[in-house]
Amino acid sequence: MKVTVEKLEKSMAKLTIEVSAEDFDKAINKVYLKERKRMSIPGFRRGKAPRKLIEKMYGEGIFLEEAINDTINSTYPEAAQNCEISSEISSNPEIGLEQAQAGMPLIYTATVAVKPPVGLGKYKGVEIEKIDTAVTDEEVEEELKREQEKNASMKEVTDRAVKDGDQINLNFEGFIDGVAFEGGKGEDYPLTIGSGSFIPGFEEQLIGAEIGKEIEVNVTFPENYQSKDLAGKAAVFKCTVLKITEKILPELNDEFADDVSEFDTLEEFKADIRKNLETRKEERARTEKENKVIDAIIADSEIEIPEPMLKAQQEQIVDEFAQRLQSQGLSIDQYFAYMGMTREKMVEDSKEQAEKRIRTRLVLEEIVKVENIVATEEDFETELTKLAEAYGADLETVKKIFEGREKDRMMEDIAVQKALSFVADNAVEK
């Protein structure tokens, strides 16, 4: 196979790929062997007629189109990977046929987008607003309160009316102008007062209700309510509380700390909460800092993204979303049906995200070049160890996965991440 590369305008390139006549003929013969059983030729049992005879009867091109497609599909990946611009190709190819005839080499072109030049702006000493990472006493108390809520117990009460925060079970039926409406009835329905699960005003009116006594709750459905038949209409719900359960919060003391943590005292537990909050805030601040710095560098840099490159990134974003759905047991088609969405619309909606992703990668790759940033074998080993620990896999097994081109890609990613750390570390917070 021969491959020649021609650089075009606007960050495009054309690969001309020539597959030998011998290899192309093998591809045609492979199609013949697969398809001959479908061919009925007088004087021959089905599947036994010679290729030349079938071509004479049905036309010389009978096996040609499939052979062309098979040959292109099998040879393009190798041609793209081994050509001089392999690391620059950034879109799917647009294929054009130059020569496709039995007994002659197959010649086709593949027009692709390549990474555009980057006019890198200021990337050292980028000024950004300082990000506050201080943890307040109020935040510590809020976190402690959440831990207290997590360890609460539930107790059924029978000697009082409903209070805010109670979990109740109730029967209800809704009426508009005295007529019951569809979907407005529930029996033994569990509801936490103050959760906001029902329409505004409903739960508040149940405070003070007594077990077994019917009360009327008057509400108005929001104008943007999902059921248009009910939107904006006043309704009366006849409600009867069947059961009241209250949340019993544990007392915040040393005993509580000993029960829910590794610490003996409440003060030690609170100190650990503060430390964890500080760590989380610092991690979020680091990410926010990196994002702000990248946004500033992108704004000060010049990059003209070729359309096919942008389109390929948009498609990739949708494919990644589909993979995440699949891991949760859903298909992208189910999602589209539920959301009233199409793939075309999702691809179009991802344009801004795709552009940001491309610009981020390109400026960081340029910084890798300018600053001579390299990923070391030690860096590679560290990343593999993290992956092995995250997935509970054997390190040697993970190493086998990341060999050859996969290792090259990871090394590129590591270098890019180091470039991101470099610009963040060199930023000026004001």
C-alpha positions as CSV (number, residue, x, y, z in Angstrom):
1,M,0.0,0.0,0.0
2,K,1.3,3.4,-1.0
3,V,0.2,6.6,0.8
4,T,1.0,10.2,-0.3
5,V,-0.1,13.3,1.6
6,E,-1.0,16.7,0.2
7,K,-1.5,19.6,2.6
8,L,-4.6,21.7,1.7
9,E,-5.8,25.2,2.8
10,K,-7.7,25.8,6.1
11,S,-6.1,23.0,8.0
12,M,-7.2,20.2,5.7
13,A,-5.1,17.4,4.1
14,K,-5.7,14.8,1.4
15,L,-4.3,11.3,1.6
16,T,-4.0,9.4,-1.7
17,I,-4.0,5.7,-0.9
18,E,-3.0,3.1,-3.5
19,V,-3.8,-0.6,-2.8
20,S,-2.0,-3.1,-5.1
21,A,-3.9,-4.8,-7.9
22,E,-3.1,-8.1,-6.2
23,D,-4.6,-7.1,-2.9
24,F,-7.7,-5.5,-4.5
25,D,-8.3,-8.7,-6.6
26,K,-8.1,-10.7,-3.3
27,A,-10.8,-8.4,-1.9
28,I,-13.0,-9.0,-5.0
29,N,-12.5,-12.7,-4.8
30,K,-13.4,-12.7,-1.1
31,V,-16.8,-11.0,-2.0
32,Y,-17.3,-13.6,-4.8
33,L,-16.8,-16.5,-2.4
34,K,-19.2,-15.0,0.0
35,E,-21.9,-14.0,-2.5
36,R,-21.7,-16.9,-5.1
37,K,-24.3,-19.0,-3.2
38,R,-26.9,-16.4,-4.0
39,M,-26.2,-16.6,-7.7
40,S,-28.2,-19.0,-9.9
41,I,-26.3,-19.9,-13.1
42,P,-27.7,-22.5,-15.6
43,G,-25.7,-25.7,-15.7
44,F,-24.0,-25.1,-12.3
45,R,-25.1,-26.1,-8.8
46,R,-25.7,-23.0,-6.6
47,G,-22.4,-21.7,-5.3
48,K,-20.3,-23.6,-7.9
49,A,-20.3,-21.2,-10.8
50,P,-16.9,-19.6,-11.7
51,R,-16.4,-15.9,-10.8
52,K,-15.7,-15.0,-14.5
53,L,-18.9,-16.6,-15.6
54,I,-20.9,-14.8,-12.9
55,E,-19.3,-11.5,-13.9
56,K,-20.0,-12.1,-17.5
57,M,-23.7,-12.8,-16.8
58,Y,-24.3,-10.1,-14.2
59,G,-21.8,-7.5,-15.2
60,E,-18.1,-7.0,-14.3
61,G,-19.0,-4.7,-11.4
62,I,-21.2,-7.3,-9.6
63,F,-18.7,-7.7,-6.8
64,L,-16.9,-4.4,-7.2
65,E,-18.8,-2.1,-4.9
66,E,-18.6,-4.3,-1.8
67,A,-15.0,-5.0,-2.5
68,I,-14.2,-1.3,-2.7
69,N,-16.0,-0.6,0.6
70,D,-14.3,-3.6,2.3
71,T,-10.8,-2.5,1.0
72,I,-11.2,1.1,2.1
73,N,-12.5,0.1,5.5
74,S,-9.6,-2.3,6.1
75,T,-6.8,-0.1,4.6
76,Y,-7.7,3.4,5.7
77,P,-6.9,3.0,9.5
78,E,-3.5,1.6,8.7
79,A,-2.8,4.3,6.1
80,A,-3.9,7.1,8.5
81,Q,-1.9,5.6,11.4
82,N,1.4,5.2,9.5
83,C,1.4,8.4,7.3
84,E,3.5,11.5,8.1
85,I,0.5,13.4,9.6
86,S,-0.9,10.6,11.7
87,S,-0.8,12.6,14.9
88,E,-2.4,15.6,13.3
89,I,-5.5,13.9,11.8
90,S,-8.6,15.1,13.7
91,S,-11.7,14.2,11.7
92,N,-13.3,11.3,9.9
93,P,-12.2,11.0,6.3
94,E,-14.2,12.1,3.3
95,I,-13.5,9.4,0.7
96,G,-13.2,9.9,-3.0
97,L,-12.5,7.2,-5.6
98,E,-9.7,7.8,-8.1
99,Q,-9.5,4.3,-9.7
100,A,-11.5,1.2,-9.0
101,Q,-11.2,-1.5,-11.7
102,A,-10.5,-5.2,-11.5
103,G,-6.9,-6.1,-12.4
104,M,-5.7,-2.6,-11.5
105,P,-4.7,-1.0,-8.2
106,L,-7.5,0.6,-6.2
107,I,-6.7,4.3,-5.7
108,Y,-8.8,6.4,-3.4
109,T,-8.4,9.7,-1.5
110,A,-9.2,10.5,2.1
111,T,-9.7,14.2,2.9
112,V,-9.3,15.0,6.6
113,A,-9.0,17.9,8.9
114,V,-5.7,18.3,10.7
115,K,-4.8,20.2,13.8
116,P,-4.8,23.9,13.0
117,P,-1.9,26.2,13.9
118,V,-2.2,27.8,17.3
119,G,-1.4,31.5,17.8
120,L,-0.6,31.1,21.5
121,G,-1.4,34.1,23.7
122,K,-0.2,34.9,27.1
123,Y,0.0,31.7,29.3
124,K,2.4,32.6,32.0
125,G,1.4,35.0,34.8
126,V,-2.3,34.9,33.8
127,E,-4.2,37.1,36.2
128,I,-7.4,35.6,37.8
129,E,-9.6,36.5,40.8
130,K,-8.4,34.8,44.0
131,I,-10.6,31.9,45.0
132,D,-11.6,31.7,48.7
133,T,-11.0,28.3,50.3
134,A,-11.6,29.3,54.0
135,V,-14.0,27.0,55.9
136,T,-16.4,28.8,58.2
137,D,-17.8,27.6,61.5
138,E,-21.2,27.7,59.9
139,E,-20.1,25.2,57.2
140,V,-18.7,22.9,59.8
141,E,-22.0,23.0,61.8
142,E,-24.0,22.4,58.6
143,E,-21.9,19.3,57.8
144,L,-22.3,18.1,61.4
145,K,-26.0,18.6,61.1
146,R,-26.1,16.5,57.9
147,E,-24.3,13.7,59.8
148,Q,-26.8,14.1,62.6
149,E,-29.7,13.7,60.1
150,K,-28.1,10.6,58.5
151,N,-28.1,8.9,61.9
152,A,-31.6,9.9,62.9
153,S,-34.1,7.3,63.9
154,M,-37.8,7.3,63.1
155,K,-40.6,6.9,65.7
156,E,-44.3,6.7,65.2
157,V,-46.3,9.2,67.2
158,T,-50.0,9.0,68.1
159,D,-50.6,11.7,70.7
160,R,-50.1,14.9,68.6
161,A,-50.9,16.6,65.3
162,V,-48.6,16.9,62.3
163,K,-45.5,19.1,62.6
164,D,-43.0,20.4,60.1
165,G,-40.5,17.7,59.2
166,D,-42.8,14.8,60.0
167,Q,-43.2,11.9,57.7
168,I,-46.8,11.0,57.3
169,N,-49.1,8.6,55.4
170,L,-52.3,10.0,54.1
171,N,-55.3,9.5,51.8
172,F,-56.2,12.4,49.6
173,E,-58.4,13.3,46.7
174,G,-58.4,16.5,44.6
175,F,-61.4,18.3,43.2
176,I,-61.8,21.2,40.8
177,D,-65.1,23.0,40.9
178,G,-66.4,20.1,43.0
179,V,-65.4,17.4,40.4
180,A,-62.6,14.9,41.1
181,F,-59.9,15.0,38.5
182,E,-57.7,12.2,37.1
183,G,-54.5,11.6,38.9
184,G,-55.6,13.6,42.0
185,K,-56.2,10.6,44.3
186,G,-53.8,8.7,46.5
187,E,-54.1,6.2,49.3
188,D,-51.6,5.6,52.2
189,Y,-49.3,8.0,50.4
190,P,-45.9,8.7,52.2
191,L,-45.0,12.3,52.4
192,T,-42.4,14.3,54.3
193,I,-43.7,17.6,55.4
194,G,-41.4,20.4,54.1
195,S,-39.9,18.3,51.3
196,G,-41.6,20.3,48.6
197,S,-42.8,17.1,46.9
198,F,-46.3,18.5,46.4
199,I,-47.4,21.7,44.7
200,P,-46.7,24.9,46.7
201,G,-48.9,25.4,49.8
202,F,-50.1,21.8,50.1
203,E,-47.7,20.5,52.7
204,E,-47.9,23.6,54.9
205,Q,-51.6,23.3,55.3
206,L,-51.2,19.7,56.7
207,I,-49.3,21.1,59.7
208,G,-51.7,20.8,62.6
209,A,-53.8,18.0,61.0
210,E,-54.8,15.2,63.4
211,I,-54.8,11.5,62.7
212,G,-58.0,10.2,61.2
213,K,-59.7,13.6,60.8
214,E,-60.4,14.9,57.3
215,I,-59.2,18.4,56.4
216,E,-59.4,20.4,53.2
217,V,-56.3,21.8,51.6
218,N,-56.8,24.6,49.1
219,V,-54.1,25.2,46.5
220,T,-53.6,26.6,43.0
221,F,-51.7,24.6,40.4
222,P,-48.7,26.6,39.0
223,E,-49.1,28.1,35.5
224,N,-46.2,26.0,34.2
225,Y,-47.6,22.7,35.7
226,Q,-46.8,19.7,33.6
227,S,-50.5,18.8,33.1
228,K,-51.9,21.6,31.0
229,D,-55.4,20.7,32.0
230,L,-54.6,21.6,35.6
231,A,-52.2,24.5,35.1
232,G,-53.3,27.6,36.9
233,K,-56.5,26.1,38.3
234,A,-57.6,26.2,41.9
235,A,-58.2,22.9,43.6
236,V,-59.4,21.5,46.9
237,F,-57.9,18.3,48.3
238,K,-59.7,16.3,50.9
239,C,-57.0,14.8,53.1
240,T,-56.9,12.3,56.0
241,V,-53.7,11.6,57.9
242,L,-53.3,7.9,58.6
243,K,-50.0,7.9,60.4
244,I,-47.3,10.3,61.8
245,T,-43.7,9.4,62.1
246,E,-41.2,11.8,63.6
247,K,-37.5,12.0,63.1
248,I,-35.5,11.6,66.4
249,L,-32.1,13.3,66.1
250,P,-29.2,12.0,68.2
251,E,-27.7,14.4,70.7
252,L,-24.5,16.0,69.5
253,N,-22.0,15.0,72.1
254,D,-18.9,12.8,72.6
255,E,-21.0,9.7,72.5
256,F,-22.4,10.6,69.1
257,A,-18.9,11.3,67.8
258,D,-17.7,7.9,69.1
259,D,-20.7,6.1,67.4
260,V,-20.4,7.7,63.9
261,S,-16.6,8.2,63.6
262,E,-13.2,7.1,64.6
263,F,-12.9,9.9,67.2
264,D,-13.6,9.9,70.9
265,T,-14.8,13.5,71.3
266,L,-17.1,15.8,69.4
267,E,-14.4,18.4,69.1
268,E,-12.1,15.9,67.5
269,F,-14.8,14.9,65.1
270,K,-15.6,18.6,64.2
271,A,-11.9,19.2,63.6
272,D,-11.8,16.3,61.1
273,I,-14.9,17.6,59.4
274,R,-13.2,21.0,59.0
275,K,-10.1,19.3,57.6
276,N,-12.2,17.3,55.1
277,L,-14.1,20.5,54.1
278,E,-10.8,22.3,53.6
279,T,-9.5,19.5,51.3
280,R,-12.7,19.5,49.2
281,K,-12.7,23.2,48.9
282,E,-9.0,23.3,47.9
283,E,-9.7,20.6,45.2
284,R,-12.7,22.5,43.8
285,A,-10.7,25.7,43.9
286,R,-7.8,24.1,42.0
287,T,-10.2,22.9,39.3
288,E,-11.9,26.3,39.2
289,K,-8.5,28.0,39.0
290,E,-7.4,25.8,36.1
291,N,-10.6,26.5,34.2
292,K,-10.3,30.2,34.7
293,V,-6.7,30.2,33.5
294,I,-7.5,28.1,30.4
295,D,-10.4,30.4,29.6
296,A,-8.0,33.4,29.7
297,I,-5.4,31.7,27.6
298,I,-8.0,30.6,25.0
299,A,-9.4,34.2,24.8
300,D,-5.9,35.5,24.1
301,S,-5.0,32.8,21.5
302,E,-5.9,32.5,17.9
303,I,-7.1,29.2,16.5
304,E,-9.2,28.6,13.4
305,I,-10.9,25.2,13.9
306,P,-11.7,23.4,10.7
307,E,-15.4,22.4,10.4
308,P,-14.8,18.6,10.1
309,M,-12.7,18.6,13.2
310,L,-15.5,20.4,15.2
311,K,-18.1,18.0,13.8
312,A,-16.1,15.0,14.8
313,Q,-15.7,16.3,18.3
314,Q,-19.5,16.9,18.5
315,E,-20.2,13.3,17.4
316,Q,-17.7,12.1,20.0
317,I,-19.4,14.0,22.8
318,V,-22.7,12.4,21.9
319,D,-21.1,8.9,21.7
320,E,-19.6,9.4,25.1
321,F,-23.0,10.3,26.5
322,A,-24.5,7.2,24.9
323,Q,-21.8,5.1,26.6
324,R,-22.6,6.6,30.0
325,L,-26.2,5.8,29.5
326,Q,-25.4,2.3,28.5
327,S,-23.4,1.7,31.6
328,Q,-26.6,2.6,33.5
329,G,-28.7,0.2,31.5
330,L,-30.3,2.7,29.1
331,S,-29.9,3.2,25.4
332,I,-29.5,6.5,23.7
333,D,-32.7,5.8,21.6
334,Q,-34.7,5.4,24.9
335,Y,-33.3,8.7,26.1
336,F,-34.2,10.4,22.8
337,A,-37.7,9.0,23.0
338,Y,-38.2,10.1,26.6
339,M,-36.7,13.6,26.1
340,G,-38.3,14.2,22.7
341,M,-34.7,14.7,21.3
342,T,-32.9,13.6,18.2
343,R,-29.3,12.7,17.7
344,E,-29.0,15.6,15.2
345,K,-30.3,18.1,17.8
346,M,-28.0,16.8,20.5
347,V,-25.0,17.0,18.1
348,E,-25.9,20.6,17.3
349,D,-26.4,21.5,21.0
350,S,-22.9,20.1,21.8
351,K,-21.2,22.6,19.4
352,E,-20.1,25.1,22.1
353,Q,-18.8,22.3,24.4
354,A,-16.9,20.7,21.5
355,E,-15.3,24.0,20.5
356,K,-14.2,24.6,24.1
357,R,-12.8,21.1,24.4
358,I,-10.8,21.5,21.1
359,R,-9.4,24.9,22.0
360,T,-8.4,23.7,25.4
361,R,-6.5,20.7,24.1
362,L,-4.8,22.6,21.3
363,V,-3.5,25.4,23.5
364,L,-2.2,22.9,26.1
365,E,-0.5,20.9,23.4
366,E,1.2,24.0,22.2
367,I,2.4,24.8,25.7
368,V,3.8,21.3,25.9
369,K,5.8,22.0,22.8
370,V,7.0,25.5,23.8
371,E,7.9,24.5,27.4
372,N,9.3,21.1,26.4
373,I,7.1,19.4,28.9
374,V,7.5,15.6,28.8
375,A,5.7,12.7,30.4
376,T,8.2,10.3,32.1
377,E,8.0,6.6,32.6
378,E,7.5,7.3,36.3
379,D,4.5,9.5,35.4
380,F,3.2,6.6,33.3
381,E,3.7,4.1,36.0
382,T,1.8,6.4,38.5
383,E,-1.2,6.7,36.2
384,L,-1.3,3.0,35.7
385,T,-1.2,2.4,39.4
386,K,-4.1,4.8,39.9
387,L,-6.1,3.0,37.3
388,A,-5.4,-0.4,38.7
389,E,-6.5,0.7,42.2
390,A,-9.6,2.5,40.9
391,Y,-10.8,-0.7,39.1
392,G,-9.4,-3.2,41.5
393,A,-7.3,-4.7,38.7
394,D,-3.8,-6.2,38.7
395,L,-1.2,-3.7,37.7
396,E,0.5,-6.1,35.1
397,T,-2.9,-6.6,33.5
398,V,-3.4,-2.9,33.1
399,K,0.1,-2.5,31.7
400,K,-0.8,-4.9,28.9
401,I,-3.8,-2.8,28.0
402,F,-1.7,0.3,27.6
403,E,0.9,-0.8,25.2
404,G,1.9,0.6,21.8
405,R,-0.4,3.4,20.6
406,E,-2.5,3.3,23.8
407,K,0.7,4.1,25.8
408,D,1.5,6.9,23.4
409,R,-1.9,8.4,23.9
410,M,-1.7,8.2,27.7
411,M,1.8,9.8,27.6
412,E,0.3,12.7,25.5
413,D,-2.5,13.1,28.0
414,I,-0.1,13.1,30.9
415,A,2.0,15.8,29.2
416,V,-1.1,17.9,28.6
417,Q,-2.2,17.6,32.2
418,K,1.3,18.7,33.3
419,A,0.9,21.7,31.0
420,L,-2.4,22.5,32.7
421,S,-0.7,22.3,36.1
422,F,2.1,24.5,34.8
423,V,-0.1,27.4,33.7
424,A,-2.2,27.2,36.9
425,D,0.9,27.2,39.1
426,N,2.2,30.3,37.2
427,A,-1.1,32.2,37.4
428,V,-1.4,35.3,39.5
429,E,-4.4,35.4,41.9
430,K,-5.5,39.0,42.7
